[in-house]
Amino acid sequence: MKHVLTLFGFLFMISATAQKEPIEVDNGFKVEIKTSGICEMCQYTLEKDLAFEKGVKEASFNLDDKVMSVVYNPKKTDAHTIRKRITLVGYHADTLARDSIAYDNLPMCCKDGAHGTPVPQVPLKGKDN
């Protein structure tokens, strides 16, 4: 019985930290990606950059919950490619770590601790995982 409870606890932890999977919508698939963006400049940068990603139909960043919502054509791109693109702009994307060179090139207002925001404490994988 103890092993069963341990197994259920472990499975619950995995499901609670798992990345959201894309869902099918009218004009493609939609994925929600937690980012390290913190201000309107971050919003502008992310939305503008993703507009140029092949297959992305629409991208919007919610400043309140720090989530990037992206609708895309699954024949042209996928959620992992979109997450990787976000890291190459200089932001964390779910558990993928941002590119450090891109981060260094972001405006000061978009860096950790700007606007009184806490430094993100997210378990991150390397940018190529």
N, C-alpha and C positions, 0 to 999 in steps of 0.2 A: 504494500500500500504506500509506503514511504517513497518507493521508486516511481510509482505512478504520479504522485503529487509533485515530485521533483520534475518529472517529464512534462507535466502540464504547465508548471511554472516556467520552465525553459521555453516551451513553445509559445507561451503568452508573451514572454520577453522578446522573442524573435519577431512575432507578429506586430508588436507595439512599435518596434524600431524599423520595420521594413519600409522600403520606399513604396510610395503609392504607384500602383500599376496604371498604365494608360486605360482610359475608358473610351468606348466608341461613342461618337457624337455624330450629328447630321452630316457634317462636312469633313470627317476624318476621325482622328483620335485626339484625345485631350489628356495631357499629363500635367500634374501639379508638382513643382519642384521647390523645395525649401532652399533659400539662398541666404547669403550674408549681406545682401543689400540693405541699406539703412536710410536712404534719403531720396529726394526727388531726382537728384543727379544720377543716382544708382538706377532708379526707375527708367529714366531717359536712356541711359547707356545700355541697359539690358534689353529694353524693348527695341531700340534702334538696331542693335547688333543682331538680334534674333530675326529681325525683318529680312536680313540678308542671308539667313540660313536656308539652304535649298529644302523645299518641302514644308516650311513653316508658313501656315496660313494666317495665324494671329497669335500675338504674344502680349500678355499684360502682367504687370507686376503689382501686387497688392502690398502697399507700404505697411499696413496694419499687422498682417501676419507673416510678412517677408516671404510670400509664396509667388512664384512665377507660374502662371497658367499659360500653357502653349497648346494650340490646336495645330495639328500637322497631318500631312499626307503620308500614310505608312508605306507607300510605294517609293517614296523619295528619301525618307529619314526615319529615325526611331528615337525613343526616349533617351537611350544611352548617348547617342550622338548629340542630342540637344543638351543634356547634362554636361557633356564634355565641352561643348561650345561655351556654356556659361563659365566653366572654369578657365577657359582661355581668354575670357574677358576680364578675369580677375576676381571672380566671386566663387564661394563654395556652392556646390550644387548637390543637395541631399548629403550623401556621405563622401562625395568626391571633393578632394582638396583643390583649391584654386591654384592657378599658375602664379608662382611668386613674382615673376618678371612683370606679368600683366597687372598684378596687384600693386606693385611699386609704381606703375604708370597711372594708376587711378588718381583722381583729384583728392586732396586731403580730406574733403568732407565725406568721402566714401570709404575711408579707412577705419579699422577697428578703433573703437573708443570715441569716434567723432559724434557730435550731437549728444554726448553723454550716454551713448549706448554701451552696453557691456561687450567685452570681447567674446565672440562666439566660442562656446565650449562644446564642440560637436565631435563625436568620434569620426574621424575622417580616414579614408583610404587614400592611397596615392592617386595622382591625377590620371594614371594609365590603367587603373583597376576598373 
